[in-house]
Amino acid sequence: MGPRKSINVQPETMYIFKLQDLPSITRRNEIILMAEHILIADDDEHIGFFVRFKLEKLGYQVTWELNGATALEKIRETLPDLVILDLMMPGLGGYEVLEQLRGQEATRAIPVIMLSAMGQENDIVKAINSGADDYLVKPFRPAELQARVQRLLQKHEVKQTT
């Protein structure tokens, strides 16, 4: 379980939380706010380390897997809030992992950002048509990664509450 904040709630007191702090788990008079979980699947150790570092610095709980098969197992076990998926990995590649995610009820709605050095228009269109929610071309800017992650998490959160 990731980092969490615990707040004691007093009866008849109003509390204001940011949308990203919800949903929360409640027990009696305590609200526990859990960090959103992001799973990265990338066999490039430099990219994986960089992405994990940046996202953890922003307060996310991050799991990083080096190949598609172990990433798929972890996704099924943990049901992360977002997946960042490299296209070219040993064993199961990004398209195969994406196909499996979209084919199962439990993982179908998890937002996926495809991450690849392949930046041709047909690569991007193929990924979007295969079910990716977004596509980020390597090399990328950290601010762009942050913006795309935040947008997809907010969009996913809105879908869950409606």
C-alpha positions as CSV (number, residue, x, y, z in Angstrom):
1,M,0.0,0.0,0.0
2,G,1.3,3.5,-0.9
3,P,1.7,6.5,1.3
4,R,-1.4,7.7,3.0
5,K,-2.7,10.6,5.0
6,S,-4.9,10.0,8.0
7,I,-7.3,12.7,9.2
8,N,-9.4,12.4,12.3
9,V,-12.9,13.7,11.5
10,Q,-14.9,15.6,14.1
11,P,-18.7,15.3,14.0
12,E,-20.5,18.4,12.6
13,T,-17.3,19.8,11.1
14,M,-17.0,20.6,7.4
15,Y,-13.9,19.3,5.5
16,I,-12.9,20.2,2.0
17,F,-10.8,17.8,0.0
18,K,-9.3,18.2,-3.5
19,L,-11.0,15.9,-6.1
20,Q,-7.8,13.9,-6.5
21,D,-7.9,13.0,-2.8
22,L,-11.2,11.2,-3.3
23,P,-12.4,8.4,-3.3
24,S,-11.2,7.6,0.2
25,I,-11.7,4.7,2.5
26,T,-13.6,5.5,5.6
27,R,-13.7,3.8,9.0
28,R,-15.6,5.3,11.9
29,N,-14.4,8.9,12.3
30,E,-11.3,8.5,10.2
31,I,-10.7,9.1,6.5
32,I,-7.7,7.5,4.9
33,L,-6.5,9.1,1.7
34,M,-4.4,6.8,-0.5
35,A,-2.0,7.9,-3.2
36,E,-3.0,6.9,-6.8
37,H,-1.1,3.9,-8.1
38,I,0.6,4.0,-11.5
39,L,2.2,0.9,-13.1
40,I,5.1,1.4,-15.5
41,A,6.1,-1.3,-18.0
42,D,9.3,-0.5,-19.7
43,D,12.5,-2.5,-20.3
44,D,14.7,0.5,-20.7
45,E,16.1,1.0,-17.2
46,H,17.0,4.7,-17.8
47,I,13.4,5.5,-18.9
48,G,11.8,3.4,-16.2
49,F,13.9,4.9,-13.5
50,F,13.3,8.4,-14.7
51,V,9.5,8.0,-15.0
52,R,9.2,6.3,-11.6
53,F,11.3,9.0,-10.0
54,K,9.3,11.9,-11.5
55,L,5.9,10.3,-10.6
56,E,7.0,9.4,-7.1
57,K,8.2,13.0,-6.6
58,L,4.6,14.1,-7.6
59,G,3.2,11.9,-4.8
60,Y,2.1,8.8,-6.8
61,Q,2.6,5.2,-5.7
62,V,4.6,3.7,-8.6
63,T,5.3,0.1,-9.6
64,W,7.8,-0.5,-12.3
65,E,8.1,-3.8,-14.3
66,L,10.7,-4.6,-16.9
67,N,8.6,-6.8,-19.2
68,G,5.0,-7.2,-20.4
69,A,4.4,-10.5,-18.8
70,T,5.2,-9.5,-15.3
71,A,3.5,-6.1,-15.9
72,L,0.3,-7.9,-16.9
73,E,0.4,-10.1,-13.7
74,K,0.9,-7.0,-11.5
75,I,-1.9,-5.1,-13.2
76,R,-4.3,-8.0,-12.6
77,E,-3.2,-8.3,-9.0
78,T,-3.2,-4.6,-8.1
79,L,-5.6,-2.9,-10.5
80,P,-3.6,0.3,-10.8
81,D,-5.2,3.7,-11.5
82,L,-3.1,4.1,-14.6
83,V,-0.7,2.1,-16.7
84,I,2.3,3.5,-18.7
85,L,3.2,0.9,-21.3
86,D,6.2,0.7,-23.6
87,L,5.5,-0.8,-27.0
88,M,8.7,-2.7,-27.5
89,M,9.5,-5.1,-24.7
90,P,10.8,-8.6,-24.6
91,G,8.2,-11.4,-24.4
92,L,4.8,-9.7,-24.4
93,G,5.0,-6.3,-26.1
94,G,2.8,-3.3,-25.4
95,Y,0.2,-4.1,-28.0
96,E,-0.3,-7.6,-26.6
97,V,-0.5,-6.4,-23.0
98,L,-3.0,-3.7,-24.1
99,E,-5.1,-6.3,-25.9
100,Q,-5.3,-8.4,-22.8
101,L,-6.2,-5.5,-20.6
102,R,-9.0,-4.3,-22.9
103,G,-10.3,-7.9,-23.2
104,Q,-10.9,-8.4,-19.5
105,E,-13.7,-6.8,-17.5
106,A,-11.6,-6.0,-14.5
107,T,-8.9,-4.2,-16.4
108,R,-10.8,-2.8,-19.4
109,A,-11.3,0.7,-17.9
110,I,-7.8,1.3,-16.6
111,P,-6.3,4.3,-18.5
112,V,-3.2,3.4,-20.6
113,I,-0.5,5.7,-21.9
114,M,1.6,4.1,-24.6
115,L,5.3,5.1,-24.4
116,S,7.5,4.6,-27.4
117,A,10.4,5.9,-29.5
118,M,8.2,5.0,-32.5
119,G,6.6,8.4,-33.2
120,Q,5.3,8.1,-36.7
121,E,1.6,8.9,-37.3
122,N,0.7,5.3,-38.1
123,D,2.3,4.1,-34.8
124,I,0.2,6.6,-32.8
125,V,-3.0,5.8,-34.7
126,K,-2.5,2.1,-34.3
127,A,-2.0,2.4,-30.5
128,I,-5.1,4.7,-30.1
129,N,-7.2,2.3,-32.3
130,S,-6.0,-0.6,-30.2
131,G,-7.4,1.0,-27.1
132,A,-4.7,3.2,-25.7
133,D,-5.9,6.4,-24.1
134,D,-2.9,8.4,-24.9
135,Y,0.5,8.1,-26.6
136,L,3.8,9.7,-25.6
137,V,6.9,9.7,-27.8
138,K,10.4,9.2,-26.4
139,P,12.2,11.4,-25.6
140,F,9.5,13.4,-23.8
141,R,9.4,16.4,-21.5
142,P,8.7,15.7,-17.8
143,A,5.9,18.4,-17.8
144,E,4.2,16.7,-20.7
145,L,4.3,13.4,-18.9
146,Q,2.9,15.0,-15.8
147,A,0.1,16.8,-17.7
148,R,-1.0,13.6,-19.5
149,V,-1.0,11.5,-16.3
150,Q,-3.0,14.1,-14.4
151,R,-5.5,14.5,-17.2
152,L,-6.1,10.7,-17.5
153,L,-6.4,10.2,-13.8
154,Q,-8.9,13.1,-13.5
155,K,-10.9,11.8,-16.5
156,H,-10.9,8.2,-15.0
157,E,-12.0,9.5,-11.6
158,V,-14.9,11.4,-13.2
159,K,-16.0,8.2,-15.0
160,Q,-15.9,6.2,-11.8
161,T,-18.1,8.7,-9.9
162,T,-20.8,8.9,-12.6
